[in-house]
Amino acid sequence: MAWCPFARKLELQPESDQQPAIRPTQFILHSLAAPWTAQRLYEYWKSSSLESHFGLGYAGDLAQYIGTETRADANYTANRRPDGTGAVSVETASNLKHTDPWTDEQVEQLIRLGVWLHQRHGLPLRICRSHDDPGYGYHRLHSAWSAGGTACPGDARVDQFRKVVFPGIVKRADDQTAPVPSEEDPVPDMLNESNAADMELTSGNWAGLSFRTAVLLVGPVRHHTTVHLLFGDDTPADTVVEGRFYTTDGNGGDRSLHLPVRAYGAGGHQFTCTADTGAGRHLRFMVRARTSDNRPVRLLHRSVSGPFWTL
């Protein structure tokens, strides 16, 4: 399970150990309709049948109650879907009718948390387009996220989310193009490999790619890795090209997938991952091309590059 490094850990039991795992794909923001601190919310959750992953007080006090790869029950059908994906939730202090805006301290923590979820779990930097679409949202955005309808987090906060919080997450995530190295190892090593051998991709099937080898990095490392793929000019314009990073154990098993990134048509496409890869884990990359008439497509060239730090 994943724990945010800048949130206070107040682990809920038995929920943290007994509730099923999820693969986080969404971040949903809530208002409490109570002016509680993160500590007070923890005390409440201990006797409740519901819980969120995080709690945030007016003063910016942020606590985490459940790891982000474990189900929490604040989001109705988004808690955990049949495919194992689910939403990460944060409850935020508000007045009793959740009509007030987030404080400056709350806004800052929501942006920090949104960036961390993007970097840690690969959440795409977009507002969720449907109830199961990966991205960022607020509780009332989609009806499937609440059992009986809700106004949460209130008009003022919805306006802040769209004008301040979500744009702030995107800007800060875009500015942090590489991870911060540790003080003990400030100079990164560089990954720089390529493979010019043509490869035919069968429509609709994922294919693991080799550059120098199929393994890009071996953990423990912190990395900012970019894969560039070049497709032939005869690739149909409506071809859907998807790339995704994933990690395995040393034998290629126990696969853990980052979210796929989508592009279209011929030419060059770039895919980027900024994350930590744990000890003994192997970082790899796969690609899938889907054509409307199921014809194969030609991958002409592939390269991978970027800095990495040994942890």
KEKE-3310 file (N, C-alpha, C; in steps of 0.2 Angstrom, whole numbers, plus 5000, padded with zeros to 4 digits):
npx = (5004:5002:5009:5007:5021:5021:5009:5002:5002:4989:4983:4969:4961:4950:4950:4961:4968:4959:4951:4948:4961:4964:4967:4973:4964:4958:4955:4945:4937:4930:4919:4917:4906:4908:4918:4931:4947:4960:4964:4952:4943:4949:4946:4932:4930:4934:4923:4914:4905:4910:4924:4937:4952:4961:4961:4958:4961:4956:4967:4977:4981:4985:4981:4983:4973:4971:4980:4984:4982:4972:4954:4944:4929:4921:4915:4905:4900:4913:4922:4928:4929:4922:4933:4944:4949:4949:4944:4954:4951:4948:4943:4938:4938:4925:4912:4896:4886:4893:4897:4907:4923:4938:4952:4967:4978:4972:4970:4983:4988:4979:4983:4997:4994:4987:4997:5006:4999:4997:5011:5014:5004:5001:4990:4980:4982:4968:4951:4939:4930:4919:4910:4919:4930:4948:4956:4953:4942:4927:4915:4901:4902:4899:4885:4886:4895:4889:4877:4864:4863:4871:4877:4890:4906:4900:4896:4905:4917:4918:4919:4932:4939:4939:4945:4956:4962:4963:4969:4981:4986:4990:4999:5009:5013:5017:5028:5037:5047:5056:5061:5066:5082:5090:5099:5111:5115:5116:5119:5112:5112:5111:5099:5099:5095:5092:5082:5082:5076:5063:5046:5032:5016:5002:4986:4977:4983:4994:5011:5027:5041:5058:5073:5089:5089:5074:5072:5071:5075:5082:5076:5081:5076:5074:5066:5065:5058:5058:5050:5051:5042:5042:5031:5027:5023:5013:5004:4987:4977:4968:4972:4974:4986:4993:5003:5012:5020:5027:5030:5039:5043:5060:5059:5050:5037:5022:5016:5014:5005:5006:4995:4989:4994:4988:4989:4988:4988:5001:5019:5029:5028:5027:5030:5029:5036:5037:5043:5045:5054:5053:5064:5072:5063:5058:5058:5048:5041:5027:5017:5003:4993:4979:4969:4955:4952:4958:4971:4989:5002:5017:5031:5044:5055:5062:5066:5073:5075:5082:5085:5090:5090:5099:5092)
npy = (4994:5012:5026:5043:5054:5067:5068:5065:5050:5041:5027:5018:5004:4990:4992:4995:4984:4974:4978:4977:4977:4991:4998:5013:5026:5038:5054:5060:5074:5080:5088:5090:5095:5099:5108:5101:5095:5085:5076:5075:5070:5057:5051:5051:5042:5030:5025:5023:5017:5022:5029:5040:5041:5051:5065:5083:5097:5114:5122:5116:5104:5088:5072:5054:5039:5027:5016:5021:5011:5003:5000:5013:5020:5031:5035:5028:5019:5022:5018:5005:4997:4984:4980:4982:4994:5010:5025:5037:5046:5062:5070:5086:5099:5110:5123:5120:5119:5116:5128:5136:5143:5133:5136:5145:5137:5124:5123:5123:5111:5102:5103:5099:5086:5081:5082:5073:5061:5060:5058:5046:5036:5038:5045:5053:5070:5077:5082:5071:5063:5054:5043:5033:5037:5039:5051:5068:5074:5081:5077:5078:5078:5067:5057:5043:5043:5045:5039:5044:5056:5072:5088:5091:5096:5109:5125:5135:5129:5120:5129:5134:5122:5121:5133:5135:5125:5112:5117:5122:5109:5104:5113:5113:5100:5099:5107:5100:5092:5082:5071:5075:5073:5063:5070:5063:5058:5067:5069:5062:5046:5042:5036:5030:5023:5014:5007:5002:4993:4987:4984:4974:4978:4969:4973:4979:4971:4971:4974:4970:4980:4980:4989:4992:4981:4972:4976:4992:4999:4994:4993:4998:5013:5031:5039:5048:5045:5044:5038:5037:5034:5029:5029:5022:5031:5026:5023:5022:5037:5037:5027:5021:5023:5017:5018:5011:5011:4998:4988:4973:4958:4950:4939:4943:4942:4945:4958:4975:4989:5005:5018:5018:5029:5039:5041:5046:5040:5042:5045:5052:5048:5052:5046:5047:5044:5047:5042:5031:5016:5001:4991:4978:4977:4978:4989:4992:4993:4994:4993:4997:4996:5001:4998:5003:4994:4983:4981:4977:4988:4997:4999:5009:5014:5016:5023:5026:5037:5047:5054:5045:5040:5031:5023)
npz = (5000:4997:5005:5008:5008:5014:5022:5038:5046:5051:5054:5050:5058:5058:5044:5036:5034:5030:5020:5002:4989:4978:4961:4960:4951:4950:4958:4971:4977:4993:5004:5022:5029:5041:5053:5056:5062:5055:5064:5072:5062:5060:5073:5072:5060:5065:5071:5062:5047:5035:5027:5022:5011:5015:5026:5028:5037:5041:5043:5035:5040:5036:5035:5033:5032:5026:5015:4998:4989:4994:4996:5000:5008:5003:4991:4984:4970:4965:4974:4973:4958:4947:4939:4947:4948:4957:4967:4975:4990:4998:5012:5017:5029:5032:5033:5042:5032:5020:5012:5011:5004:5001:5012:5010:5014:5014:5000:4995:5000:4994:4981:4981:4985:4974:4964:4969:4968:4954:4951:4958:4956:4943:4938:4926:4920:4920:4921:4926:4914:4914:4925:4927:4922:4921:4931:4939:4951:4959:4972:4968:4955:4946:4946:4950:4960:4972:4983:4985:4978:4980:4985:4988:4985:4987:4980:4980:4982:4971:4961:4964:4963:4949:4944:4952:4960:4952:4940:4946:4951:4938:4933:4942:4942:4929:4929:4937:4930:4933:4945:4962:4967:4979:4994:4996:4984:4972:4959:4944:4936:4918:4907:4891:4877:4862:4848:4832:4824:4813:4818:4818:4823:4829:4827:4842:4851:4866:4866:4873:4873:4868:4870:4872:4880:4887:4899:4907:4919:4935:4951:4968:4962:4958:4945:4929:4915:4898:4884:4866:4852:4835:4821:4805:4790:4783:4793:4798:4800:4810:4819:4835:4847:4861:4875:4889:4905:4916:4930:4935:4944:4946:4938:4928:4932:4943:4939:4939:4934:4926:4922:4905:4891:4878:4861:4843:4826:4813:4814:4827:4844:4861:4878:4895:4911:4928:4943:4958:4958:4966:4976:4968:4958:4941:4928:4914:4897:4887:4872:4862:4847:4839:4825:4814:4804:4808:4803:4804:4811:4808:4818:4818:4824:4841:4856:4872:4886:4900:4917:4931:4949:4960:4974)
capx = (5000:5006:5007:5010:5026:5020:5003:5002:4999:4984:4980:4962:4960:4954:4949:4967:4971:4954:4947:4952:4965:4962:4972:4970:4964:4954:4956:4939:4937:4924:4918:4914:4901:4910:4924:4935:4954:4961:4964:4945:4940:4951:4942:4925:4930:4935:4917:4910:4906:4913:4930:4941:4959:4964:4957:4962:4958:4956:4974:4981:4983:4983:4982:4981:4970:4971:4985:4980:4980:4967:4948:4940:4921:4918:4914:4900:4903:4920:4926:4931:4925:4923:4940:4949:4951:4945:4946:4957:4946:4950:4937:4940:4934:4920:4906:4891:4882:4898:4896:4913:4928:4944:4957:4973:4981:4969:4971:4990:4989:4976:4988:5002:4992:4985:5003:5009:4995:5000:5018:5015:5000:5000:4983:4981:4980:4962:4945:4935:4924:4913:4911:4924:4936:4953:4958:4952:4935:4924:4910:4895:4903:4896:4880:4888:4899:4885:4871:4857:4864:4875:4879:4897:4909:4898:4897:4911:4923:4918:4922:4939:4942:4940:4949:4962:4965:4965:4975:4987:4989:4992:5005:5015:5015:5021:5034:5041:5048:5061:5061:5071:5087:5092:5105:5117:5116:5113:5120:5109:5114:5107:5097:5099:5095:5087:5082:5080:5073:5056:5042:5025:5012:4996:4980:4973:4987:4999:5018:5032:5047:5065:5077:5095:5085:5067:5072:5074:5079:5081:5076:5078:5078:5069:5068:5060:5059:5054:5050:5049:5041:5041:5027:5027:5019:5007:4999:4981:4977:4963:4975:4975:4992:4994:5010:5012:5026:5025:5035:5039:5049:5066:5057:5045:5030:5020:5016:5011:5004:5005:4990:4991:4994:4985:4991:4985:4991:5008:5024:5032:5024:5031:5027:5034:5034:5041:5041:5050:5054:5056:5070:5071:5058:5061:5054:5047:5037:5023:5014:4997:4991:4972:4966:4948:4951:4962:4977:4994:5005:5024:5034:5050:5061:5060:5071:5071:5080:5080:5089:5088:5095:5099:5089)
capy = (5000:5018:5031:5050:5056:5073:5067:5062:5043:5039:5021:5015:4997:4985:4993:4996:4977:4969:4980:4974:4982:4994:5001:5020:5029:5044:5058:5064:5079:5080:5093:5087:5099:5100:5111:5097:5094:5079:5071:5074:5065:5051:5049:5049:5037:5024:5022:5024:5012:5025:5032:5042:5040:5057:5071:5089:5103:5121:5124:5113:5098:5083:5065:5048:5034:5021:5017:5023:5005:5000:5003:5017:5019:5038:5037:5024:5015:5023:5015:4999:4994:4977:4979:4983:5001:5014:5032:5040:5052:5067:5074:5092:5103:5115:5125:5115:5118:5116:5133:5141:5140:5131:5140:5145:5131:5118:5123:5121:5104:5098:5104:5095:5079:5079:5081:5066:5055:5059:5055:5040:5032:5039:5048:5058:5077:5079:5081:5064:5064:5050:5041:5028:5039:5041:5059:5071:5077:5082:5072:5079:5078:5061:5054:5037:5043:5046:5035:5048:5063:5076:5095:5091:5100:5115:5129:5139:5124:5118:5135:5134:5117:5122:5139:5136:5118:5108:5121:5122:5103:5103:5117:5111:5093:5100:5111:5095:5087:5077:5070:5078:5068:5063:5074:5058:5056:5073:5068:5056:5042:5043:5031:5032:5017:5014:5001:5004:4987:4988:4979:4974:4977:4967:4977:4977:4967:4974:4971:4972:4982:4980:4994:4987:4975:4973:4979:4998:5000:4989:4996:5004:5019:5036:5041:5052:5041:5045:5033:5040:5029:5032:5025:5023:5036:5023:5021:5026:5043:5035:5022:5023:5021:5017:5016:5011:5008:4993:4985:4966:4955:4948:4934:4945:4941:4950:4964:4981:4993:5012:5020:5020:5036:5038:5045:5044:5041:5041:5049:5051:5049:5052:5043:5049:5041:5050:5038:5027:5009:4998:4986:4971:4978:4979:4994:4989:4997:4990:4997:4994:5000:4998:5001:5002:4988:4977:4980:4979:4994:4997:5003:5010:5016:5017:5025:5028:5041:5050:5053:5041:5040:5025:5025)
capz = (5000:4997:5010:5006:5013:5018:5026:5044:5045:5056:5050:5052:5058:5054:5037:5032:5032:5028:5014:4996:4985:4972:4957:4960:4944:4951:4965:4972:4983:4997:5010:5027:5032:5048:5054:5060:5060:5052:5069:5074:5057:5062:5078:5069:5056:5069:5073:5056:5042:5030:5028:5016:5012:5018:5029:5028:5041:5039:5044:5031:5043:5031:5037:5028:5036:5023:5009:4992:4985:4997:4995:5006:5006:5003:4984:4982:4965:4963:4979:4969:4952:4945:4936:4952:4949:4962:4968:4981:4992:5003:5015:5019:5033:5029:5038:5042:5025:5015:5007:5011:5000:5004:5014:5006:5017:5011:4992:4994:5002:4989:4975:4983:4985:4967:4961:4972:4965:4947:4951:4962:4953:4935:4937:4920:4922:4917:4925:4924:4909:4916:4932:4928:4918:4926:4932:4945:4951:4965:4974:4965:4947:4943:4951:4952:4965:4978:4983:4985:4976:4984:4983:4990:4990:4987:4974:4980:4981:4964:4957:4966:4959:4941:4943:4956:4962:4946:4936:4950:4950:4931:4932:4946:4939:4922:4931:4940:4925:4935:4953:4966:4969:4986:4995:4996:4977:4968:4951:4941:4930:4912:4903:4884:4873:4856:4844:4825:4821:4812:4822:4816:4829:4828:4830:4848:4856:4869:4865:4877:4869:4870:4868:4872:4883:4888:4906:4907:4925:4940:4957:4969:4958:4956:4938:4925:4909:4892:4878:4860:4847:4828:4817:4798:4787:4781:4798:4797:4805:4816:4823:4842:4850:4868:4878:4897:4909:4921:4934:4937:4948:4942:4933:4923:4935:4948:4935:4941:4928:4926:4917:4898:4888:4872:4855:4837:4820:4811:4816:4833:4850:4867:4884:4901:4918:4934:4949:4961:4956:4972:4976:4965:4953:4934:4925:4907:4893:4882:4867:4858:4842:4837:4819:4813:4800:4811:4800:4808:4809:4808:4823:4814:4829:4848:4860:4879:4889:4906:4922:4937:4955:4965:4981)
cpx = (5004:5004:5011:5015:5025:5013:5005:4999:4995:4980:4974:4963:4953:4953:4955:4970:4966:4951:4951:4956:4962:4968:4970:4970:4961:4956:4949:4939:4931:4925:4915:4908:4902:4917:4930:4942:4954:4961:4957:4942:4942:4947:4935:4925:4931:4929:4912:4910:4909:4920:4933:4948:4963:4959:4961:4958:4959:4963:4979:4984:4981:4985:4980:4979:4971:4976:4981:4979:4975:4960:4946:4933:4918:4915:4909:4903:4910:4924:4931:4927:4926:4930:4946:4951:4947:4948:4949:4953:4950:4944:4941:4936:4931:4916:4901:4886:4887:4897:4902:4918:4934:4948:4963:4978:4979:4970:4978:4991:4985:4980:4993:5000:4990:4991:5006:5005:4996:5006:5018:5010:4998:4993:4984:4979:4974:4956:4941:4930:4918:4915:4917:4930:4942:4954:4956:4945:4933:4917:4904:4896:4899:4891:4882:4892:4896:4879:4864:4858:4867:4876:4887:4901:4906:4900:4904:4918:4923:4921:4930:4942:4944:4944:4955:4966:4967:4970:4981:4990:4993:4999:5010:5017:5019:5028:5039:5043:5053:5060:5067:5076:5088:5099:5112:5119:5113:5114:5117:5113:5109:5105:5096:5100:5090:5087:5079:5077:5066:5052:5035:5021:5005:4991:4977:4977:4993:5006:5023:5038:5053:5069:5084:5092:5078:5066:5075:5078:5077:5081:5080:5080:5072:5071:5062:5062:5055:5055:5047:5048:5039:5037:5028:5022:5012:5002:4993:4980:4972:4966:4976:4981:4992:5000:5009:5018:5023:5031:5034:5044:5054:5064:5052:5038:5028:5020:5012:5011:5003:4999:4992:4990:4992:4987:4987:4989:4999:5013:5027:5028:5028:5027:5032:5031:5039:5038:5047:5049:5057:5062:5068:5066:5061:5056:5054:5042:5033:5019:5008:4995:4984:4970:4959:4947:4955:4969:4983:4998:5013:5027:5042:5056:5058:5067:5069:5077:5078:5085:5086:5093:5094:5097:5093)
cpy = (5006:5023:5038:5052:5062:5073:5063:5055:5042:5033:5018:5007:4995:4986:4993:4989:4973:4971:4978:4979:4985:4996:5009:5023:5036:5047:5062:5068:5080:5086:5089:5089:5099:5103:5107:5097:5087:5074:5070:5069:5058:5047:5047:5043:5030:5021:5022:5018:5015:5027:5035:5040:5045:5062:5077:5094:5109:5124:5121:5106:5092:5076:5060:5043:5027:5021:5018:5017:5000:5003:5007:5019:5026:5039:5032:5019:5016:5020:5009:4996:4987:4975:4980:4990:5005:5021:5033:5046:5056:5070:5080:5096:5109:5118:5119:5114:5117:5121:5138:5138:5137:5136:5140:5139:5125:5118:5121:5114:5100:5098:5099:5087:5077:5078:5074:5060:5054:5056:5048:5035:5033:5042:5053:5065:5079:5078:5075:5066:5060:5047:5036:5030:5041:5049:5061:5074:5079:5078:5073:5079:5073:5058:5047:5037:5045:5042:5038:5055:5067:5083:5096:5092:5107:5120:5132:5135:5121:5123:5135:5128:5118:5128:5139:5129:5114:5111:5121:5115:5102:5107:5115:5104:5094:5103:5106:5090:5082:5077:5073:5073:5069:5067:5069:5057:5061:5072:5062:5053:5044:5037:5033:5026:5018:5008:5003:4999:4988:4982:4980:4973:4975:4971:4975:4973:4971:4970:4974:4974:4981:4986:4991:4981:4977:4977:4986:5000:4995:4993:4994:5010:5024:5039:5045:5049:5043:5040:5037:5034:5032:5027:5027:5028:5033:5021:5026:5032:5041:5030:5025:5019:5022:5014:5016:5008:5003:4990:4977:4964:4953:4943:4936:4944:4946:4957:4969:4986:5000:5013:5021:5027:5035:5043:5043:5045:5040:5046:5048:5052:5048:5050:5044:5046:5044:5046:5035:5020:5005:4993:4980:4972:4980:4984:4992:4994:4993:4995:4993:4998:4997:5002:4999:4996:4982:4976:4981:4985:4993:5002:5003:5011:5017:5019:5027:5032:5044:5049:5048:5041:5034:5027:5021)
cpz = (5000:5002:5008:5010:5017:5022:5033:5044:5052:5054:5054:5052:5060:5046:5033:5030:5029:5022:5008:4993:4979:4968:4956:4953:4945:4958:4965:4978:4986:5002:5015:5030:5040:5049:5058:5057:5057:5058:5072:5069:5058:5067:5076:5065:5059:5071:5068:5051:5036:5032:5021:5017:5016:5021:5029:5032:5038:5038:5039:5034:5039:5034:5033:5033:5033:5017:5003:4988:4989:4997:5002:5003:5006:4996:4981:4977:4963:4968:4976:4964:4951:4942:4941:4953:4954:4963:4975:4983:4997:5006:5018:5023:5030:5035:5037:5036:5019:5010:5007:5007:5004:5006:5010:5008:5014:5003:4991:4995:4996:4982:4976:4982:4978:4963:4963:4969:4958:4947:4953:4958:4945:4934:4931:4922:4918:4922:4922:4920:4910:4923:4933:4924:4922:4926:4939:4945:4958:4966:4970:4957:4944:4948:4953:4958:4972:4978:4982:4982:4982:4981:4985:4984:4991:4982:4974:4979:4974:4959:4958:4963:4952:4940:4946:4957:4956:4942:4940:4950:4944:4931:4936:4944:4933:4924:4934:4935:4927:4942:4956:4968:4977:4988:4995:4989:4972:4961:4949:4936:4924:4909:4896:4880:4867:4853:4837:4821:4820:4816:4820:4822:4827:4831:4836:4853:4859:4867:4869:4872:4872:4867:4867:4875:4884:4895:4905:4913:4930:4947:4963:4966:4958:4949:4935:4918:4904:4886:4872:4855:4840:4824:4810:4795:4784:4787:4798:4802:4811:4820:4830:4845:4857:4871:4886:4899:4914:4924:4935:4942:4943:4937:4928:4926:4940:4945:4938:4936:4930:4921:4910:4896:4881:4867:4849:4831:4819:4815:4823:4839:4856:4873:4889:4907:4923:4940:4952:4959:4962:4971:4973:4959:4947:4931:4917:4904:4888:4878:4864:4853:4839:4830:4818:4809:4802:4807:4805:4806:4811:4813:4820:4819:4836:4852:4867:4882:4896:4912:4927:4943:4958:4972:4986)
residu = (MET:ALA:TRP:CYS:PRO:PHE:ALA:ARG:LYS:LEU:GLU:LEU:GLN:PRO:GLU:SER:ASP:GLN:GLN:PRO:ALA:ILE:ARG:PRO:THR:GLN:PHE:ILE:LEU:HIS:SER:LEU:ALA:ALA:PRO:TRP:THR:ALA:GLN:ARG:LEU:TYR:GLU:TYR:TRP:LYS:SER:SER:SER:LEU:GLU:SER:HIS:PHE:GLY:LEU:GLY:TYR:ALA:GLY:ASP:LEU:ALA:GLN:TYR:ILE:GLY:THR:GLU:THR:ARG:ALA:ASP:ALA:ASN:TYR:THR:ALA:ASN:ARG:ARG:PRO:ASP:GLY:THR:GLY:ALA:VAL:SER:VAL:GLU:THR:ALA:SER:ASN:LEU:LYS:HIS:THR:ASP:PRO:TRP:THR:ASP:GLU:GLN:VAL:GLU:GLN:LEU:ILE:ARG:LEU:GLY:VAL:TRP:LEU:HIS:GLN:ARG:HIS:GLY:LEU:PRO:LEU:ARG:ILE:CYS:ARG:SER:HIS:ASP:ASP:PRO:GLY:TYR:GLY:TYR:HIS:ARG:LEU:HIS:SER:ALA:TRP:SER:ALA:GLY:GLY:THR:ALA:CYS:PRO:GLY:ASP:ALA:ARG:VAL:ASP:GLN:PHE:ARG:LYS:VAL:VAL:PHE:PRO:GLY:ILE:VAL:LYS:ARG:ALA:ASP:ASP:GLN:THR:ALA:PRO:VAL:PRO:SER:GLU:GLU:ASP:PRO:VAL:PRO:ASP:MET:LEU:ASN:GLU:SER:ASN:ALA:ALA:ASP:MET:GLU:LEU:THR:SER:GLY:ASN:TRP:ALA:GLY:LEU:SER:PHE:ARG:THR:ALA:VAL:LEU:LEU:VAL:GLY:PRO:VAL:ARG:HIS:HIS:THR:THR:VAL:HIS:LEU:LEU:PHE:GLY:ASP:ASP:THR:PRO:ALA:ASP:THR:VAL:VAL:GLU:GLY:ARG:PHE:TYR:THR:THR:ASP:GLY:ASN:GLY:GLY:ASP:ARG:SER:LEU:HIS:LEU:PRO:VAL:ARG:ALA:TYR:GLY:ALA:GLY:GLY:HIS:GLN:PHE:THR:CYS:THR:ALA:ASP:THR:GLY:ALA:GLY:ARG:HIS:LEU:ARG:PHE:MET:VAL:ARG:ALA:ARG:THR:SER:ASP:ASN:ARG:PRO:VAL:ARG:LEU:LEU:HIS:ARG:SER:VAL:SER:GLY:PRO:PHE:TRP:THR:LEU)
# end
